[in-house]
C-alpha cells in the first residue's frame, strides 16, 4: 500500500503541531505540505523546534497548490475562517478533516446563533456542505466515517463528555433532562495566541470558570450528540455546562451528573453499560470500579479513560471522562477519522502510549 499524501492548513497552531508530530510517525501517509498565514516562508523547525526532523517549509495557502500535492487535508483554522477553505478543498476532490466548529452543528440556525455575529447571528458561510459532513467521533459514528470526504472533528469538551454519557443515555439508564457537566481543561485548549486570561501569572495557582450559564459554544454540540444517543430531537435535550480553566498545559476532566431512570437497579449497571459499549474500542478504557480517571494517565495519547458510578445517597449517577485535549480532543481523533475514511487500520499512527509522569 502506497503512502497517501497529506497536507495541513493552519499548521502553526497547537493542533497543527500535534498533527505534524503524529503524522510524521504514521506508516501509511506522507506529509507533503504545511500552510499557515503567519508563519509562511519559515521552516517548520523554526516555528516548532521540537519538530526539527521535518524539512518542510510553511507556505501561504493556495487551494490549487494544495490539491496538486495532497489527497487529504487537515484544516486547523479558527471557526468562520475554516468553512470557505474547506469548500475550496472539497470541491477540488480532496478528503477534508475540519478541526474547527464550522461543520459540527447540523442545524445552520444553531450555527448562526452560537458562531455568528450580531443579535440574530450571521448565516453559515457554506450551508450546502453541512449535509455531507460526518461528525468525527468514531465511537459513535464509525460506519458513517468509512469513505467520508468531509469530517467535522469534535470539540474537546464534547469528546470528554459524550464518551462517558452517551452509552448511558442510549441504554435508557439515565434521564435526558437535568444533566450537569462540570469540566476542567488545561490552557492549551485556548490556543496558541497569547491573552491575559492564559498568561502564566494570571492562570497559575488558581482555577477559574468561564463562559458559564449556557454561553460556551460547545454546549449545542454536546446537546446535539447526546440527544441523538437518547433518540430525541436536538432541541429537546438541554444541559448545564460549566467549563473551568486549570493551571496545566494538557488534559480535560469531565464530571457528568445525571438522574437514573430506575434508582433501584444495581449500582454496577452503569459501569457495565460502558464496558459493553467500549469492549472493542481500541482507544477507550473503562476504569476499574476502585480507580478514578486521571488526565495524567492519557497525556500525549489518543486514549480516553471513562467510568460511571451510582451515588445511592443522592440518587444520582456520576460519569467521568478524561482525554488529552490536543490528541483525542483534536489532532489524534482527526487522524483516527482519516484512517477510517481512507480504509486504513483505525489505530495506524496512534498507538503510542501516554507520557507518564
C-alpha positions in Angstrom: 0.0 0.0 0.0 1.5 3.3 -1.1 1.6 6.3 1.2 -1.2 8.8 1.0 0.0 12.5 0.5 -1.4 14.7 3.3 -1.3 18.4 4.0 -2.2 20.7 6.9 -3.8 24.1 6.6 -3.3 26.0 9.8 -0.1 24.3 10.7 1.3 26.9 13.1 -1.1 26.4 16.0 -1.1 23.8 18.7 -3.4 21.4 16.9 -1.3 21.8 13.8 1.8 20.9 15.8 0.2 17.8 17.2 -1.0 16.8 13.7 2.6 17.1 12.4 4.1 15.2 15.4 1.6 12.3 14.9 1.6 12.2 11.1 5.4 12.1 10.9 5.2 8.6 12.5 2.2 7.4 10.6 3.1 4.4 8.5 0.6 5.0 5.6 0.8 8.7 4.9 3.4 11.2 3.7 3.2 14.8 5.0 3.7 16.9 1.8 2.6 20.4 2.7 2.2 22.8 5.6 0.2 26.0 5.2 -0.2 29.0 7.6 -0.6 32.7 7.1 1.5 34.0 10.0 4.5 31.6 9.5 4.6 31.5 5.7 8.2 31.2 4.4 9.6 29.7 7.7 10.9 26.2 8.1 8.6 24.3 10.5 11.6 23.6 12.7 11.8 27.4 13.3 8.1 27.6 14.2 8.2 24.4 16.4 11.8 23.4 17.3 10.6 20.1 18.6 9.7 19.1 15.0 13.2 19.6 13.7 13.2 16.2 11.9 10.8 17.7 9.4 12.4 19.6 6.5 9.1 21.2 5.4 8.7 24.9 4.8 5.4 26.6 5.8 3.7 28.1 2.8 0.9 30.6 2.2 -2.4 28.8 1.4 -3.4 28.3 -2.2 -6.2 25.7 -2.9 -4.8 24.7 -6.3 -1.3 24.2 -4.9 -2.7 22.0 -2.1 -4.8 20.0 -4.5 -1.8 19.4 -6.7 0.2 17.8 -3.9 -2.3 16.2 -1.5 -5.2 13.9 -1.4 -6.1 14.5 2.2 -6.1 17.8 4.1 -6.5 18.6 7.8 -7.9 22.1 8.2 -6.9 23.5 11.6 -8.2 27.1 11.2 -10.4 29.1 13.5 -14.2 28.8 13.1 -15.5 31.1 10.4 -12.2 31.2 8.6 -12.3 27.4 8.0 -15.6 26.9 6.1 -14.6 28.7 2.9 -11.2 27.0 2.8 -12.9 23.6 3.4 -15.3 24.3 0.5 -12.4 25.2 -1.8 -10.5 22.0 -1.0 -13.6 19.8 -1.0 -14.7 21.0 -4.5 -11.2 20.1 -5.8 -11.8 16.4 -4.8 -9.8 16.3 -1.6 -10.8 14.5 1.6 -11.0 17.2 4.3 -10.9 16.8 8.0 -12.0 20.1 9.6 -10.9 20.7 13.2 -13.0 23.9 13.5 -16.6 24.1 14.6 -17.9 25.1 11.2 -19.4 21.8 10.3 -20.2 20.2 13.7 -23.7 21.6 14.1 -26.3 20.1 11.7 -28.7 23.0 12.1 -27.4 26.1 10.3 -29.6 28.3 12.5 -27.8 26.9 15.6 -24.5 27.7 14.0 -25.7 31.3 13.4 -26.8 31.6 16.9 -23.6 30.3 18.5 -20.9 31.3 16.0 -22.5 34.2 14.1 -22.2 37.9 14.8 -24.8 40.3 16.0 -28.1 39.7 17.7 -29.5 37.4 15.1 -26.2 35.8 14.1 -24.7 35.7 10.6 -25.7 32.7 8.4 -23.5 29.7 7.9 -20.9 30.5 5.3 -21.2 27.1 3.4 -24.6 25.6 4.3 -24.6 23.3 1.3 -21.8 21.2 2.8 -23.5 20.6 6.2 -25.4 17.5 4.9 -22.1 15.9 3.7 -20.2 16.5 6.9 -19.9 13.5 9.2 -19.4 14.2 12.9 -16.0 12.7 13.7 -16.4 10.8 16.9 -15.5 7.2 15.8 -17.0 5.5 18.8 -20.4 6.9 17.8 -20.3 7.3 14.0 -17.7 4.8 12.8 -19.7 3.4 9.9 -20.6 6.8 8.5 -16.9 7.8 8.7 -15.8 5.0 6.4 -15.3 6.6 3.0 -16.3 10.1 4.2 -14.9 13.1 2.3 -15.7 15.7 4.8 -15.3 15.1 8.6 -16.3 17.6 11.3 -13.9 16.8 14.1 -15.5 17.1 17.5 -14.6 19.7 20.1 -12.5 18.6 23.1 -15.1 19.3 25.8 -17.8 17.4 23.8 -15.5 14.4 23.4 -14.7 14.1 27.1 -18.4 14.5 27.9 -20.1 12.3 25.2 -17.9 9.3 25.8 -19.0 8.6 29.4 -22.6 9.7 29.0 -23.8 8.7 25.5 -23.9 4.9 26.3 -25.9 5.6 29.5 -28.5 7.6 27.5 -28.6 5.1 24.6 -29.3 2.2 27.1 -32.0 4.2 28.8 -30.2 4.1 32.1 -30.3 7.9 32.8 -32.8 10.6 32.1 -32.1 13.1 29.3 -33.2 16.1 31.5 -31.3 17.7 34.3 -27.8 16.7 33.1 -25.0 18.7 34.6 -21.5 18.8 33.1 -18.6 20.3 35.1 -15.3 20.1 33.2 -11.8 21.3 33.7 -9.3 22.0 30.9 -5.6 22.8 30.5 -4.7 26.1 29.0 -3.6 24.7 25.6 -7.3 24.4 24.8 -7.4 28.2 24.5 -5.0 28.0 21.5 -1.5 29.4 20.8 -2.3 33.1 20.6 -1.5 34.8 23.9 -4.1 36.6 26.1 -4.3 38.0 29.6 -6.5 35.1 30.7 -3.9 32.5 29.7 -0.8 34.4 30.9 1.2 32.4 33.4 0.8 35.0 36.2 -3.0 35.0 35.6 -3.7 31.3 35.5 -1.0 29.8 37.7 -2.1 28.6 41.2 -5.8 29.1 40.6 -8.8 27.6 38.9 -11.5 29.7 37.2 -14.8 29.1 35.5 -15.5 30.8 32.2 -18.4 31.1 29.7 -20.9 29.8 32.2 -24.7 29.5 32.3 -25.3 28.4 28.8 -22.8 30.6 27.0 -20.0 28.2 25.9 -20.1 27.4 22.2 -19.6 23.7 22.8 -22.9 23.4 24.6 -25.1 22.9 21.4 -22.6 20.4 20.1 -22.9 18.3 23.3 -26.7 18.6 23.3 -26.9 17.6 19.6 -24.9 14.4 20.1 -26.4 13.5 23.5 -29.9 13.9 22.1 -29.0 11.7 19.2 -27.9 9.0 21.7 -31.1 9.4 23.6 -33.2 9.2 20.5 -34.5 12.8 20.9 -34.5 15.9 18.6 -31.5 18.0 19.4 -33.6 20.9 20.8 -35.3 18.5 23.3 -32.2 18.0 25.4 -30.5 20.7 27.4 -27.5 20.5 29.7 -25.9 22.8 32.3 -22.3 23.1 31.3 -19.6 24.8 33.3 -16.0 24.8 31.9 -13.1 25.6 34.2 -9.5 26.6 33.3 -6.9 24.9 35.4 -3.1 25.6 35.5 -1.9 22.7 33.4 -1.0 22.5 29.7 -2.9 19.5 28.6 -5.9 17.5 29.6 -9.6 17.6 30.2 -11.6 16.1 33.0 -15.4 16.0 32.5 -17.6 15.3 35.5 -21.1 14.4 34.3 -24.1 14.2 36.6 -27.4 12.5 35.6 -30.6 11.1 37.1 -31.2 7.4 36.8 -34.4 6.2 35.2 -34.6 3.5 37.8 -32.8 4.1 41.1 -33.4 0.5 42.2 -31.2 -1.1 39.6 -27.8 -2.5 40.7 -25.1 0.2 41.1 -22.9 -1.8 38.7 -25.3 -1.4 35.8 -23.8 2.0 34.8 -20.2 0.8 34.5 -21.4 -2.4 32.8 -23.1 -0.3 30.1 -19.8 1.5 29.4 -17.9 -1.9 29.3 -20.5 -3.2 26.8 -20.3 -0.1 24.7 -16.5 0.1 24.5 -15.5 -3.6 24.7 -13.9 -3.5 21.2 -12.8 0.1 21.2 -9.0 0.5 20.7 -8.7 3.8 22.4 -11.2 3.7 25.3 -10.5 2.3 28.7 -13.3 1.8 31.2 -11.5 2.1 34.5 -12.0 -0.4 37.3 -14.6 0.5 39.9 -11.9 1.3 42.5 -9.9 3.5 40.1 -10.6 7.1 39.0 -9.7 8.6 35.6 -6.8 11.0 35.7 -5.6 13.3 32.9 -2.0 12.3 33.7 -2.8 8.8 32.5 -3.7 9.8 29.0 -1.3 12.7 28.4 0.1 12.8 24.8 -2.1 9.9 23.7 -5.3 9.3 21.7 -6.7 7.4 24.6 -9.8 8.2 26.8 -10.4 6.8 30.2 -14.1 6.7 31.4 -16.1 5.4 34.3 -19.6 5.6 35.8 -20.8 5.3 39.4 -24.1 5.4 41.3 -24.3 7.6 44.3 -27.0 5.9 46.4 -27.1 8.8 48.9 -28.1 11.4 46.4 -29.7 9.1 43.9 -27.5 10.4 41.1 -25.2 8.9 38.5 -21.7 10.2 38.1 -19.8 9.7 34.8 -16.2 10.7 34.4 -14.1 11.1 31.2 -10.5 12.2 30.7 -8.7 12.9 27.5 -5.7 14.9 26.2 -7.4 17.8 24.6 -4.9 18.2 21.9 -4.9 14.5 20.9 -8.1 12.6 21.4 -9.7 16.0 21.8 -8.4 17.3 18.4 -5.5 16.1 16.3 -5.3 12.4 17.2 -9.1 11.9 16.8 -8.8 13.7 13.4 -6.2 11.1 12.3 -8.4 8.3 13.7 -11.2 9.6 11.4 -8.8 9.9 8.5 -7.8 6.2 8.9 -11.5 5.2 8.8 -12.2 7.5 5.8 -9.3 6.0 3.8 -9.9 2.4 4.8 -6.6 2.3 6.7 -6.2 0.4 10.1 -8.0 2.6 12.5 -5.1 2.6 15.0 -2.4 3.5 12.5 0.0 6.1 13.8 -1.9 6.4 17.1 -0.8 3.5 19.3 1.9 5.4 21.2 1.4 5.0 25.0 0.7 8.0 27.1 3.5 10.0 28.6 4.0 9.5 32.4 4.9 11.1 34.7 
